[in-house]
């Protein structure tokens, strides 16, 4: 794993080797941290690194921080400037992934969110494909349920909540599947282990609403816009029953790391023809062009470093 030489830590850019927290840190002991997952894409022709929708990512991060009672003077613009400073320090010229994090920095024992010191950090790493089989994924319905908004808010990227995702992903992989679908406590499909889901049914693109315990995905929002504006598809946000995906024409998952991952089988049953469908293929191609700054119509989504 190719990690950055530098990180932003405790108010300044330092060598990554010096960006360390104590084992008694609250965020480590209790998972009291929130993070963002952000991507940058290298365009070899233009010699630019394009960061995808940084304002939206940092806005969601600040919303997550608010849920954990984080006190910060940072806003979206100041976080974008920190990101640019860090990326330029190491002069990245390849696809990258960034991890900005707010965390409770006090040392010692005590379960709470208030009256604690809040810190911000960020590091960068080279991109690695999240789902290797991203054009032909075979998934299963997990026995684990998605966390509920009244337990830990799924719409926030809360570090401790990702134990739920880890349980889901490990069980699926050890059983021979690429990924998993997760039900909420009402029995509706919610997400993958850490991805939003879409299905094409009767020519309509359907995705769970943000009130079904899903992350308010930025890739999800972008795909909805592309599907409506570029493909003329009707997009409906509604609850999805478990068996609906077995009779849909196409299915895919979306996320910053996963991008658009085609699902072709669910629990050994083929989706549609059992191969990546035409709508998924077109969306993947369009999305790739947008990410690398090759589509002028959506260039406002990218920030050139």
N, C-alpha and C positions, 0 to 999 in steps of 0.2 A: 504494500500500500504506500503510494507516494504522497507523503504529507508535506505541508508547507514548511519552509525554513523558519517562518516567523508566525506569531499569533498576536492578537490584541488581547491584553490581559492586565487587569487592575489599572486601567487608564492609559496604557501606552503599548506601543508595538515592541515586542521583545522576541528573542529567539524562542522557538517552540519548546526547546528543552527546558527553558526557564519558566514556562507557563504552567505551573503546578499548583494544585490545591492540597491542603492538609487532609489526612484521612478522617479527621474529626469535623470536617466541614458539613454544615447542615444539609446543603444540597446533595452531597454524596450519601449521607446517612439516611435521608428521608425522601429523596427524589424530588425535593422542592426546587425545581428548576423548570424553565420553559425554553424551548429552542425553536429555531427555524431551519428548514432545509432549503438551500438556494443553489441554483445552477448557473454556470457560465459556460458559453459555447464558443470555441475558437473557429473563426472564419479565416481559412488560409489565404483565400483570394484577397480579402480586404485587410488582412493582417490585424484584425481586431478581435478582442474577446468581448462577447455580448452577454451581459447578465440579464436574465429573464425576469421581468416585472419586479425589480427590487423594492419599489415603493410598496407594492401590495404585500410582499413577503414581510417587510419590516412592520407594516401596519398590523398584520395578523400577529406577529410576534409581540407587539406592544399590547394588543388585546389579550393575548395569552398571559402576559405579565400582569395585567390588571386583575385577571382572575385569581392570581396567586399573591395579590396585595403587594406587588413589587413597586417600590418608589424609585422613579428615575427621572432625570432631566433630559434624557435622550428623546428625540422625535425621529420621524422617518428620514428627514433630510440629513440630520447629523449622523445617523446610522449608515446611510448611504455613503457619506463622506469617509467614515471610518473604513467601510468596505473597500472603497476605491484606494485609500491609502495602503491598506494591507495587500491588496492584489498587486498594486504597482511596486510594492517593496520587493516582492519575489518575481515580478515580471512574468506572470503565467502566460504561456502561449500554447495551451491545450485545454481540453474540456475539463472543467473543475466543478467541485461541490463545496459549498460553504456551510459552516455550522455556527451561527450566532446563538448565544445562550445568555439568559439572565438566570442568576442562581442566588440562593440564600447563603451568604458567605460566613456567617458566625461559626465559631468553633464550639463544640459541646453538644450535650444531650438536651432535648426538649422539643416536643411536637407542637409547633405553632407556625403561623405565618407572619404575625405582627412583631414589631419591635426587633427586627433583625436587619442586618446590613445586606444590601442588595448589590451585586456586582454584575458586570457584563464582560463576556469574552467571545472570541471568534477565531476559528482556524479554518484552513483550506486544505483540500486534498484533491488529488487527481481523480477523475471520474472512473468508476467501475460500474459495469452494467448491473442493475439491481436484480432483474429477473433474466437469467441467461436465455431462457426459452421464450423470448418476448413476442414471437410471432405465432406461437403454437402452444400456449400454456395449458396445462392440465391442472385443474383446481378441484378442491374438495370443500364440502360444507363443514366447517369446524365444529367440534363439540363445545368449544369455548364461546361464550357470549361476549358481545361488545360492551365495554363500560358504558354506564348510563350518565346522562347529564346531571342527575341528582347524586351521583357517586363521585366521579371525576369527570370534569367537562371534556367530552370528546372533541368539541370544536376548538379547544386549546391544545397546543402541543406541549403537554405536561410530561416531563421526563419520566416520573415514576409510573405514569399510565402506560408506558410502552412495554412494561412487563406483560400486559395483556397481549400486545402484538407479538412479543417474543414467544409466548406460550403457543399462540396460534401458528406462527410461522414454523417453529421447530417441529411441532407435531405433524404438520402438513408435509414438510420436507422429509422427515424420517419415515413417513408412510409412502414416500415415492412421488408426491405431488409437487408441482412448481410453486403453488400458492394456495390460499384458502379464501373462502367466502365466510363472512361472519354474520350471525343473526343478532338482532337487538333483543331486548327483553320482551318485546311483543311478538317475536317470531318472524319479523320482517328482515330482509337482507339489508345490512347496513354498509359494510365496506369489505375490502380485503384485509390482510393483516395490517397494512399501512397504506392503503390505496382506496380511492373512490371507485365506484363501479357504474357501468352503463350497460344497458342491453337494447338491442333493436328488436322491437316486436311490432309486427304488422306495419312496418315502415316508419314507426315512430321511435325516436330515441328517448329512452326512459332512464332516469337516475333517481336514487333516493333523495328526499328533501333534507335540508340542513337540520330539520327537527327530528330526524331518525338517528341521532347519535353518530353523526359523521363529522369528520374534519371538513371545515369549509375550504375545500381545496382550490388552489389557484390554477392548477392545471385543469381541474374540473370546470371551473368558470370559463377558462379560455377555450376549452373544447366545446362547451355549450355555444359560445359565441361563433366559433368557426362553423359548427354544424348548422346553425341557423342562417348565418350570413353568406357562407360560401357554398353550402350544399343544399340550402333551402329545406332543411329537415325540420319537422315539428319536434320540439324537445319538451318533454313533460317531466316535472319533478313530482314524484309520488312514491308511496311505499310499494315495495316489490315483494311478492310472496316467494317462498323458497322454490316452488315447482315451476314458477314462471320462466326461470332461466333455462329450464330443460326444454322449453318449446319456443324459445326466441330464435330469431334468425342470426343474430350476431351478439357478441359480448366482448367487452374490453374493460380494462382497469386503467386508472390514470393517477399520476402523482409526479412530484418533482423528480424523484429518483427513478421511478418506473417509466416516466413519460406516458406513452400509450402502449399498453401490453395487451395483445390479443389473446382472448380465452377461447379455446376450440373444443375443450371437453370439461364437463363437470361430473365428477364421480363416475368416470368411465362412459358417460353418455356424450355423444357428439353434439356440439352446438351448431345448428344449421347443417352445412355440408361437412363439418368437421375440419375445416381449414379457415384461415383468416379471411373474413368477408370483404367485399368491395368497399363498404362504407368505412370500416376500420382501416383498410389500406389507404384510402384517400385522406382520411384524417391524419394518419401517421405521417404521410408525405407532406401534407400542408403544414403540420406542426413542426416538422424538422426544418422546413424552409423558414418558418417564422423564427425559430430559436436561433438560427445562424445568420439572421439579418438579411435573408434573401427575399423577403416579401415586404415591399415598401409600405403596403397598406397597414401593416401591423408593426412598423418600426418603432412606434411609440411604446410598445411593450418592452423594448430592449434598451439597455444602457450600455453604450460602448465604453470600454475601459481604455 
